[in-house]
Amino acid sequence: MFWIIVGFLIIVACAIRVLLRPNRTPEARVAWLAVIFALPGLGVLAYLLLGETSIGAKRTERIKRVTADLERPETLQGWPALDPSPQMKPLFAVGESITGYPPVAGNSGELMADSDATIARMVADIDAAQRHVHLMFYIWLTDTNGMKIVDALTRAAQRGVTVRAMVDDLGSRDMIKSNAWSDMGAAGVKLGRALPIGNPVLSIFGGRIDLRNHRKILVIDNAVTYCGSQNCADPAFSPKPKYAPWVDAMMRFTGPVVRQNQHLFATDWMASVDEDLSEVLNEPLDPSTPGFAAQVIGTGPTVRAFAMPDMFVSCMYAARDRLVVTTPYYVPNPMVQAAIVGAAQRGVDTTLILPKRNDDFAVGATAKSYYAELLAVGVRVFEYRPGLLHTKSMTIDGVITLIGSANMDRRSFDLNYENNILLEDEKLTADMIARQMEYIADSDEVSLDDVRAWPATTRLWNNALAVVGPIL
């Protein structure tokens, strides 16, 4: 009887913790309460392991100290003057409220043709580097494309370029254990591991081990940067070959926005490695040139709450004529679902493109649970056939693009460190729309009749998984 009472009190204490935890949506509270009371003991354990977005007090304090001490890009001299359009002003304001980077003019950009072309261009840029190369990837494999980057970084280090390469400790665990990793270190490449796990059992007492750095950043000589969805790997993506090819989109940027990505890399690096990169950030800017306005948006569990969904929602509500969204993982919170539904309801031509086969069955089923509501209001839903559509992009009214690493799911909303770039440029947005149209050409459109024809068992499965969507 004594242990029954103790167990009950532990469950109640955990439930109170769920209710008192700040920055948690009501549906997330309900989902966790259901798990805790439906699975006594196991539910409490699950909450202790996965219920809170903390990377640990020591890491959080270090990140806050680095962010406070590191000179912010907007304090540097020479930023081109910017007068954003009325449509962009509120979007840039939301972006600046997240990471603090202001929008900057004078940028140029190019959409890479495909994943292999991206790696080839990265290698060429690394081979042309004169001062420093900074790289951060969530997943870096020792496959063909991965080794091309390894070889390029090694060549750069051997000719005297300062090379810093950082990977997520979980996503790139195979690279970290490989000879390629140690060989890079021996060649002079400075190596860093984001959010190191160490002993998994002991690590859970210092914060969640599944909070990861999902960013994809390459910055060269403070002059060139890349942003998009692609990891450092072949499209065949050997960890999950049956879903291949992985279909990504990356953009190559020059201009002042490069310095913002540099600053974001520096915060990641200095949070894990004892090296001050202030000198790199204080290098003189290249002369100002005409170009479009852009802004880096970096989010994560130590950034303000609801940052990434706020950005998505703001972009959706800004749409007046046309909105096209691509994401591999669609597990929206209510504000994101309401925003995309609201776009269609006010007459915006709204399109959502998802992969037909998802590498995460629970996420794929959860996404389908939202189809009926989306289709009923006029959102066009397409499922991409040839492989896993991994591109995370949004285009608005033919002039605005948001591209980066963030998915429309709870991990990107609450758990992962992400990087995106928001820009206003008709030509680059037209290129992104053309790519999105290529995706549509290789997709099957889902109709409301299709969804209504699903058997009850399919709807039951999708909706049941959607109930636990807030904790996926």
N, C-alpha and C positions, 0 to 999 in steps of 0.2 A: 504493500500500500504506500509506503514511504516513497519508493522510487517512482510509482505512478504519479504521485503529487509533484515530485521534483521534475519529472518529465513534462507534466502539464504546465508547471511554472516556467520552464525553459521555453516552451512553445509560446506561451503568453508573452514572455519577455521579448522574444524574437518578433512577434506580431506587433508589439508596441514600438519596437525599433523600426519596423517597416512603416508604421504610421507617422513616426516622428522624423524620419530621415528627410532632410530638405532636398529640394530640386528633384522631386520624383512625381511623375504624372499619376493621376488617380487610377488609370487603368493598370499601371505598373504595380501600384500598391495592391489592387484587387487581385492581380495575377499571382503575386507573391503570397498573399494571404491564403489564396486557394491552394497553392502548393504546400505551404507550411501546415495547414490544417488537414489536407487530404493525405499527406504523406508524413505522418508524425515521425520525428527523428530525421528521416532522410530529407524532408523539406527544410528543416532547420539547418542541416549540414549544407544543403544546396545553397541556402541563403548566405551562410557564412563564407562559402567559397566564391559565389557568383553574384551576390545580391547588392553589393555596393561598389561604386566606381572610385576606388582608392588605389593609388599606386604605392601607398605607404607614406608615412609622415616624413621620413628622411628624404625620400625622393621628391616629394611635393615641396618641401622647404628648399631643397637645392634648386629646383626649377624656378621657384619664385625668386630666389636670390639671383640666379643667373639672369632672369628676365628683367629684374630691377636694375642690375648693375650694367648690363650690356647696352651700349648706346643704341638708341632706336634709329632706324633709317630716316625718319622724318626730321631728325635734328641735323642731318647733313646738309651742306650747302649745295646749290646747283640743281635742285629739283625743278623740272620744267613747270611753268604755270599751267593751271588746269581750271577749266570752266565746264564742268560736266553738264550734259543735257538735263532738262527737268525730270525726265524719266529715270536717269541714272543717279541723280543726287541721293534719293532715299536708299537706293541699293548700296551705293558706296558708303553711306552713313552706317548702314547695318554692318557692312564688312569692316569698317574702321572700329566699330564698337566691339568687335570680336578680338582681333589681334593687335589693333592699334595702328595698322598700316594705312596711310591715306592713299587715295587714288593718285596715280601719277601719269602724266602725259609723256609723249615722246617714245612710245614703244612700237615695236614691229613684231610680227609673229608669223609662223608657218605651221600648217598642219602636216604632220608626217604621213607618208603614203600608207604605211603599214608597220607592223612590229619589226620586221627584219630591216626595213628602211630606217626606222628609228635607231636601232642599234648601230647600223652603219654610219649614220650621221653623228651619233654620239662618239663613236670611235674616231671619226675624222676630227671632231672638235677637241677631243682629248689629245689627239696627236698634234694638234696645233697649239695646245696650251703652252703658255710661257711662264706663268707664275704659280697658279694653284688650281687644283681640281677638287671639288667637293661632291661627294655622292652619298645619297641615302636611299635605300630600298627596303621595302618590307620583305620581299622574296627575291633572292639572288641564287640562281641555280648554277651548277657546274656543267651546264649543257653547252651547245654551240654558241649561242648568243651570250650566255653568261661568261664563258671563257674568252670571248672576244673583248669584253669589257675588262676582264682580269688582265689580259695581255696588254691592252692599251694603257691601263693604269700603271702596270709594271714598267712599260716603256717610258712613260712620263716621269715616274719617280727616278728611274735610272739616268735620265738626262737632266736631273736637278729640279724638276717641278715638284712643289709641295703637294702631295696627294693625301687626302683624308677620305676614307671610305667607311661608312657606317651602315649597319644592317640591323633589322629587328632580331632580337636574340631567339625568338621562337620561329618566326617566318623563314629565317635564313639559317636555321640550325645546321642543315646539311653542309652549307657553304662554310660555316664557322669550323666544322669538324674536318673539312677537306684539306688536302695538301695545297690547293690553290690559295686558301686563306693564309696559311703559314708562309707560303712562298712569296705572297705579296708583302707580308710583313718583313721578310728577309730582304726583299728588294728595296725597302725604304718607304713603302706605303704605310701611312699611319692608320691604324684600324680601331674602330669603335663598335661597341655592341649596345644597342638601345634597349633599355628595360631588361637587363640581364636577369635570368630566372634563378640560376644557382641551384640549390637543393629545392625541388618542387614542394616537398613536404614542409620545410621550414619557411619557404617563400610565402606561403599563404598567410603567415602571421604578419607579414610586412606589406600586405596589399594583394589585390587580385593578380594572378599571373596571366590572365587572358586579356588584360588591357595592353594593347600592342601599339607600336609605331607603324602605321599603315602608309606612311608618306612615300612618295617617289620623287626625289629631287636630284638634279645634277646641275651644278653651277661651275662655270669655267671662267677664270680670270675676271670675275665680276662683270663679265660682258655677255655671257650666254647662259640661259637656263632652260630646263625642260619641265613640263608639267602635264600630267595626264594620268591614265589608269594603268599603264604598263609596268609590270615588274621586270626585273632583269633576267629574262628567260626566253626560250623559244616559244613560238605560238603553240607547238605541240604540248607544252607544259607537262612534263613527264610525271609529276605527282598525281595527275588526274587525266590520263591520256584519253579515256573514253569520252570526255566532253570536248576534246580538242576539235578545231583550233580555238585558242583563246583569242578573241578579237578585241583589240584595244585601239585607243586614240591618244596620241601624244602631240603636243605643240612645242615648238622651239621658239623662244622669245629672246629678243635683245631690247635694251633700253633700261630705264630706271627700275622697272619692276623686277629686274634681275637682282638688284640689291636687297629687295624685300625677301626673295627666296633665299638669298645668302644669309640674311639675318635669321630666318627661320631655321636654316641648317645650323647656324652657329648656336642657337639656343639648344637644339637637340644634342649637338656635339659637346658643348660645355656642361650639359646636364649629366653626361656620362663619362667624359674624359677631362682630366685636369689640364686643360690648355685654354688660354684666353685668346679668342679670335678677334678682339677689338681692332687690332691693327689692320686686319683684312677689311673690316667694315669701314675703316677710315680712309681707305684708298680713294684718290680723287675720281670723281665721275667723269666719264667720257663727255665730250661736248654734246649739248642738247641738240636733238634732231626732231623734225616733225614726226608725229606718230600718234597712235590711239591711246586712250586712257585705259589703265588696268590697275589691278589691285590683288595682292596675295591675301588669301584668307586661310589662316592656320587654326585648326580646332583641335580639341582634345579634352580629356577628363580633368586637366588642371586649368582649362580655359573656362570662360563663363558658361553657365548651364544653358542648354538648348541652343547653342550657337549655330550648329550646322543646320538643324531644321528651320531655325529663324531665317537663315540665308536662303534656303530652298523656298520657303513660303513667301518671302519678300519678292523673290524673282517671279514666282507664279502669279502673285497678285499684281505685279507690274505689267504682265502681258496684256496687250490690248487686241492684238490681231491673231498671233500665232505662237504656240508653245509646243516644243518638241523635247521630250525627255527620254534619255536612255539610261538604264541602270541594270546591272545583273541581279540585284537583290532589292526587292520592293517589299519592305515591311514597315509601312509608314506609321507614324504616330497620328493621332486624330487631326492635328493642325495641318500636317502635310496632305493627308487624304482630303481634308476639307478644302485646302487651297487648290488642288488640282481639279476637284469636282467643281469648285466655285469658278475656276477659269472657264470651263466648258459651259457652265450655266449662264455666264454673262456674254456668251457668244464668241469666245476665243476658240479658234481652231486648235484643239488640244490633242496631242498624240503621245502615247507611252509605248516604248519599245523595250521588250524584255526577252531573255533567252527562252527558247521553247523547252529545252531541257536544262534544269538547274543542277549544279553540282552539290547543292544543299537541298535535300528533298523537303525538309521542313520549311525552309524559306520559299521554295517554289510553290508549295501547297498554300502557304499563307498568302503569297501574292495573289493567287487565283481567288482567294476568298473575297478580294476587293473588286474583282472584275464586274460583278453584277451592278454595283453602285456606279462604277466608272462608266460603263457602257450605257446605263440608263440615262445618264445626263449628256451623253454625246462624246465622251472621251473615246478616241479610237485606240484600240489596244492591238499591238502586233507582237507576235512571238517569232524571234529570229531562229532560223533552222540550222544553218551550216555548222555552228559550233557554239561555244559559250560567249555570248556578247558581254564583254567585260567593260565596255566603255561607259564612263560616268560623265554625261554631258547634258546641258540644257541650253537651248537656243530660244530667244525671245524676240518676236517681232522683226526678225531678220537683221538685227543690229547688235544684240547682246548675247554673249556666250559665257557660260560658267562651265569650266572643265577642271578635272582633278582626280583625286583619289577617293573621294567620299561617295559611298553608296547611300541609297535611300532606305537604310535599315537601322535598327537600334544600335548596332555596333558602331557604325559611323556617327550616329547621333550622340552617343553617350560614352563609348568605351575606347575608341581608337583615336590616335593622333592622325590627322588628315591635313592635306594641303590642296588648295584649289586656287585658280585664278579667275577673276571676274573681269571681263573686258567689254568695251563698246567699240565695235569696228564692223562696218558692213561687209567688207571683203572677207575677212577671216571668219566671220559668222556665216557668210554664204558658203565658204568651204566646209564648215562644220555641218551646215544643213545638207549640203550635197552628200556628205558621208552618211548622215542620218538617213537620207533617202535611199542610199545604197543598202543600208540595213533593212529598210522597209521592203525593198525589191526582193530581198532574200528571206522574207518573213511571211507567215500566215496571219491574216487578220482574224481576230476573234470577234464574233458577233454575239449579241444578247441572246439570240436563239440558240447558239452553241452552248452558252452557259446554262440556259434553262433546260437544255437536253441532257445535262450531266446527270447521272444516276444519283439517288439520294445518298448512297455510300460515299461518293466522291465529294459531294457538298458537305457531308458530315465530317469527313477527314480534313478537308480544307478549313472549315470553320473551327474545328476542334483545335487545330494547330494555331489558328489565328488567335484563339483565346490566350495562348501562352506566348503570343508574339512579343509582348512587352518584355519578356525575359529571355527571348532567343538571343 
